[in-house]
C-alpha cells in the first residue's frame, strides 16, 4: 500500500473514531433509580458528558489532532502520534472511572434533583443503577484511538509531505554578480549591463 493511501486511511479512521467518540458522550450511560424516600424524580439518567466530564474535551482534541495531521510535517506527526496515544489513554481512564463508580459519576445530578449532597447521603438515595453499553463503547474507542496513535508513530515518517502551498516560502535574494561574471558574459557575446 502506498504511503499516500496509508495517510488517507489513518486520517479517515481517525475521523471515524473521533465522530464515534463524540457520539458516545452524548448518549445515556447510567440510569439511577432512587429510593421511595426521595421526593424528586424516581430515576435519573446520566449522559456521557455528565458521567465523565473530561470526555468532551478529549474527543474534540482527537478531531483537532486529525485535522492537524493533514498539514503536519514529519517531526510534528511524531508529536501528534504521542498526543493521540495520550488522548486515547485519557478517554479510557475517563470511561473506567465512571464505570467503577456510577453513583459518584452521577452524584451531581442526584444532588441537583434532590438537594441531597455528600457521598454517603447520595449513595443511600440510590436503590439501583442501570448501565447502557455506551461507557464500554467509549472505553473501546479510547483504546482504538491509542492504537491509531501508535500506528501513526510507526508509519507517519513515510508519509508524503504536504504540498508547497502550506509551507513557508522565503523570497529568493538576488545575489550580486561579481566583476568576473560580468567579464565572462562579455566574452561570451552577452551584455553584462542587461539584467
VOPAGU-2260 file (C-alpha; in pm, 1 decimal, decimal comma):
REM VOPAGU-2260
SITE   aa  ch    i         X         Y         Z
SITE  UNK   A    0       0,0       0,0       0,0
SITE  UNK   A    1     137,1     342,0     -92,1
SITE  UNK   A    2     231,8     599,5     169,3
SITE  UNK   A    3     -37,6     836,7      41,8
SITE  UNK   A    4    -304,9     567,6      84,2
SITE  UNK   A    5    -183,4     487,8     435,3
SITE  UNK   A    6    -203,4     857,8     522,1
SITE  UNK   A    7    -558,0     881,0     385,6
SITE  UNK   A    8    -661,5     564,8     568,9
SITE  UNK   A    9    -519,9     682,4     903,6
SITE  UNK   A   10    -693,1    1019,2     866,9
SITE  UNK   A   11   -1028,2     859,3     772,6
SITE  UNK   A   12   -1009,3     606,9    1056,5
SITE  UNK   A   13    -916,2     887,4    1296,7
SITE  UNK   A   14   -1213,6    1095,1    1185,7
SITE  UNK   A   15   -1447,0     797,6    1222,8
SITE  UNK   A   16   -1316,6     720,8    1572,6
SITE  UNK   A   17   -1344,4    1087,3    1670,7
SITE  UNK   A   18   -1704,0    1111,3    1548,8
SITE  UNK   A   19   -1798,8     788,4    1729,6
SITE  UNK   A   20   -1633,4     913,3    2048,7
SITE  UNK   A   21   -1824,8    1239,4    2007,5
SITE  UNK   A   22   -2144,6    1037,3    1975,6
SITE  UNK   A   23   -2060,7     827,7    2282,6
SITE  UNK   A   24   -2052,6    1119,6    2524,6
SITE  UNK   A   25   -2390,3    1247,0    2406,0
SITE  UNK   A   26   -2563,8     917,7    2487,0
SITE  UNK   A   27   -2710,8     798,0    2818,3
SITE  UNK   A   28   -2460,3     598,5    3022,2
SITE  UNK   A   29   -2634,9     527,8    3353,4
SITE  UNK   A   30   -2988,6     531,4    3490,7
SITE  UNK   A   31   -3004,8     568,4    3867,6
SITE  UNK   A   32   -3324,1     460,5    4040,8
SITE  UNK   A   33   -3382,0     649,7    4363,6
SITE  UNK   A   34   -3546,0     515,3    4677,3
SITE  UNK   A   35   -3908,9     597,2    4755,9
SITE  UNK   A   36   -3798,6     831,4    5036,7
SITE  UNK   A   37   -3675,8    1080,2    4777,3
SITE  UNK   A   38   -3929,0    1344,5    4680,0
SITE  UNK   A   39   -3759,8    1400,2    4343,5
SITE  UNK   A   40   -3795,2    1206,4    4022,0
SITE  UNK   A   41   -3778,9     832,4    4070,7
SITE  UNK   A   42   -3499,0     781,6    3817,7
SITE  UNK   A   43   -3216,3     997,0    3685,1
SITE  UNK   A   44   -3032,9     945,3    3356,7
SITE  UNK   A   45   -2667,5    1044,9    3332,2
SITE  UNK   A   46   -2531,0    1125,4    2986,9
SITE  UNK   A   47   -2168,0    1053,5    2899,1
SITE  UNK   A   48   -2058,0    1416,6    2936,0
SITE  UNK   A   49   -2209,3    1424,5    3287,0
SITE  UNK   A   50   -2068,3    1089,3    3398,3
SITE  UNK   A   51   -1721,9    1157,4    3250,6
SITE  UNK   A   52   -1677,9    1537,4    3232,2
SITE  UNK   A   53   -1335,7    1522,7    3066,6
SITE  UNK   A   54   -1461,4    1319,4    2772,8
SITE  UNK   A   55   -1593,1    1606,2    2555,0
SITE  UNK   A   56   -1259,2    1789,6    2564,0
SITE  UNK   A   57   -1065,2    1472,5    2482,7
SITE  UNK   A   58   -1297,5    1388,3    2195,7
SITE  UNK   A   59   -1273,0    1735,6    2045,2
SITE  UNK   A   60    -894,4    1720,8    2086,8
SITE  UNK   A   61    -893,1    1399,7    1882,5
SITE  UNK   A   62   -1079,9    1566,9    1597,5
SITE  UNK   A   63    -849,9    1870,8    1608,0
SITE  UNK   A   64    -545,3    1643,0    1604,7
SITE  UNK   A   65    -671,4    1458,2    1298,2
SITE  UNK   A   66    -727,4    1791,3    1122,7
SITE  UNK   A   67    -370,3    1896,1    1208,3
SITE  UNK   A   68    -237,9    1568,9    1066,2
SITE  UNK   A   69    -340,2    1670,3     717,2
SITE  UNK   A   70     -80,5    1950,4     719,5
SITE  UNK   A   71     182,0    1818,2     961,2
SITE  UNK   A   72     542,6    1755,2     867,0
SITE  UNK   A   73     743,9    1451,3     972,2
SITE  UNK   A   74     855,7    1574,4    1315,5
SITE  UNK   A   75     516,3    1719,2    1400,6
SITE  UNK   A   76     348,2    1388,7    1304,8
SITE  UNK   A   77     556,0    1214,8    1572,6
SITE  UNK   A   78     440,8    1468,0    1831,3
SITE  UNK   A   79      80,0    1421,9    1719,9
SITE  UNK   A   80     120,6    1043,2    1740,8
SITE  UNK   A   81     230,7    1068,4    2104,1
SITE  UNK   A   82     -58,3    1306,1    2178,3
SITE  UNK   A   83    -302,3    1066,1    2013,5
SITE  UNK   A   84    -182,3     783,0    2239,4
SITE  UNK   A   85    -224,9    1007,1    2545,2
SITE  UNK   A   86    -572,9    1118,7    2436,5
SITE  UNK   A   87    -675,8     756,1    2387,4
SITE  UNK   A   88    -546,5     670,5    2735,5
SITE  UNK   A   89    -737,2     967,9    2876,8
SITE  UNK   A   90   -1062,2     851,7    2717,3
SITE  UNK   A   91   -1012,5     500,4    2857,5
SITE  UNK   A   92    -937,7     644,2    3201,0
SITE  UNK   A   93   -1246,0     870,9    3196,7
SITE  UNK   A   94   -1471,4     580,5    3099,9
SITE  UNK   A   95   -1309,0     345,7    3354,0
SITE  UNK   A   96   -1356,5     594,3    3639,6
SITE  UNK   A   97   -1725,4     634,0    3551,4
SITE  UNK   A   98   -1771,1     256,6    3519,0
SITE  UNK   A   99   -1600,3     188,0    3851,0
SITE  UNK   A  100   -1846,9     402,8    4046,1
SITE  UNK   A  101   -2155,2     514,2    3851,2
SITE  UNK   A  102   -2320,0     666,5    4159,5
SITE  UNK   A  103   -2026,0     900,5    4221,3
SITE  UNK   A  104   -2012,8     979,2    3849,0
SITE  UNK   A  105   -2378,3    1090,2    3856,9
SITE  UNK   A  106   -2375,2    1238,3    4209,4
SITE  UNK   A  107   -2412,8    1596,0    4083,2
SITE  UNK   A  108   -2733,4    1501,8    3903,3
SITE  UNK   A  109   -2873,4    1335,2    4214,7
SITE  UNK   A  110   -2783,2    1641,9    4421,2
SITE  UNK   A  111   -2946,1    1870,9    4165,1
SITE  UNK   A  112   -3265,6    1663,3    4161,5
SITE  UNK   A  113   -3294,9    1600,7    4535,3
SITE  UNK   A  114   -3092,8    1870,0    4709,0
SITE  UNK   A  115   -2905,9    1596,4    4896,0
SITE  UNK   A  116   -2527,3    1612,6    4882,9
SITE  UNK   A  117   -2242,5    1411,1    5027,5
SITE  UNK   A  118   -2119,4    1075,3    4911,6
SITE  UNK   A  119   -2285,9     871,0    5186,5
SITE  UNK   A  120   -2620,5    1050,6    5157,7
SITE  UNK   A  121   -2630,8    1021,8    4779,0
SITE  UNK   A  122   -2538,2     651,3    4797,0
SITE  UNK   A  123   -2823,8     598,7    5043,7
SITE  UNK   A  124   -3073,2     752,5    4798,6
SITE  UNK   A  125   -2975,6     530,6    4503,9
SITE  UNK   A  126   -3161,0     199,2    4503,8
SITE  UNK   A  127   -3018,9      61,1    4177,8
SITE  UNK   A  128   -2804,2     157,0    3879,4
SITE  UNK   A  129   -2877,8      61,8    3520,1
SITE  UNK   A  130   -2596,9      77,6    3269,3
SITE  UNK   A  131   -2602,8     113,5    2890,5
SITE  UNK   A  132   -2326,0     -14,8    2660,4
SITE  UNK   A  133   -2202,8     340,8    2588,8
SITE  UNK   A  134   -1938,7     364,0    2862,2
SITE  UNK   A  135   -1785,9      40,5    2734,4
SITE  UNK   A  136   -1805,6     163,5    2375,7
SITE  UNK   A  137   -1629,8     481,7    2483,3
SITE  UNK   A  138   -1353,2     280,6    2651,9
SITE  UNK   A  139   -1309,1      65,5    2339,4
SITE  UNK   A  140   -1293,5     379,3    2124,9
SITE  UNK   A  141   -1024,9     516,1    2357,6
SITE  UNK   A  142    -819,3     200,7    2307,0
SITE  UNK   A  143    -866,6     227,0    1929,3
SITE  UNK   A  144    -760,2     594,0    1934,4
SITE  UNK   A  145    -448,4     499,6    2131,8
SITE  UNK   A  146    -367,1     222,5    1881,6
SITE  UNK   A  147    -414,4     472,8    1598,7
SITE  UNK   A  148    -155,3     693,9    1769,1
SITE  UNK   A  149      89,0     401,2    1777,8
SITE  UNK   A  150      21,9     332,1    1409,1
SITE  UNK   A  151      84,2     699,2    1335,9
SITE  UNK   A  152     418,5     680,6    1515,9
SITE  UNK   A  153     511,2     370,6    1315,2
SITE  UNK   A  154     410,2     480,0     965,6
SITE  UNK   A  155     389,8     859,1     983,8
SITE  UNK   A  156     750,9     917,5     885,1
SITE  UNK   A  157     689,2     751,2     546,2
SITE  UNK   A  158     400,8     979,5     452,5
SITE  UNK   A  159     448,2    1233,9     178,8
SITE  UNK   A  160     485,8    1591,8     298,7
SITE  UNK   A  161     206,7    1839,7     244,9
SITE  UNK   A  162     203,0    2037,6     -75,8
SITE  UNK   A  163     416,6    2350,1    -113,9
SITE  UNK   A  164     122,5    2584,9     -71,4
SITE  UNK   A  165     116,7    2501,9     300,8
SITE  UNK   A  166     489,2    2551,2     353,8
SITE  UNK   A  167     653,4    2880,2     436,1
SITE  UNK   A  168     843,7    3025,2     147,7
SITE  UNK   A  169    1143,0    3251,1     166,6
SITE  UNK   A  170    1196,5    3505,0    -106,1
SITE  UNK   A  171    1499,4    3442,8    -322,5
SITE  UNK   A  172    1751,8    3716,1    -282,4
SITE  UNK   A  173    1931,1    3844,8    -586,2
SITE  UNK   A  174    2293,6    3757,6    -542,9
SITE  UNK   A  175    2522,5    4029,8    -666,4
SITE  UNK   A  176    2726,3    3916,8    -958,2
SITE  UNK   A  177    3096,1    3965,5    -945,7
SITE  UNK   A  178    3313,8    4151,2   -1196,2
SITE  UNK   A  179    3448,2    3816,7   -1317,7
SITE  UNK   A  180    3096,5    3703,8   -1405,7
SITE  UNK   A  181    3042,9    4026,9   -1599,5
SITE  UNK   A  182    3366,9    3967,8   -1798,4
SITE  UNK   A  183    3260,1    3608,4   -1868,8
SITE  UNK   A  184    2927,2    3726,7   -2001,2
SITE  UNK   A  185    3100,8    3991,3   -2217,6
SITE  UNK   A  186    3343,4    3730,1   -2352,3
SITE  UNK   A  187    3052,6    3507,9   -2446,6
SITE  UNK   A  188    2891,5    3785,5   -2650,1
SITE  UNK   A  189    2637,8    3888,0   -2386,9
SITE  UNK   A  190    2566,7    4233,2   -2249,5
SITE  UNK   A  191    2662,3    4245,8   -1876,6
SITE  UNK   A  192    2450,2    4558,4   -1822,7
SITE  UNK   A  193    2123,2    4386,7   -1914,1
SITE  UNK   A  194    1996,7    4209,8   -1601,6
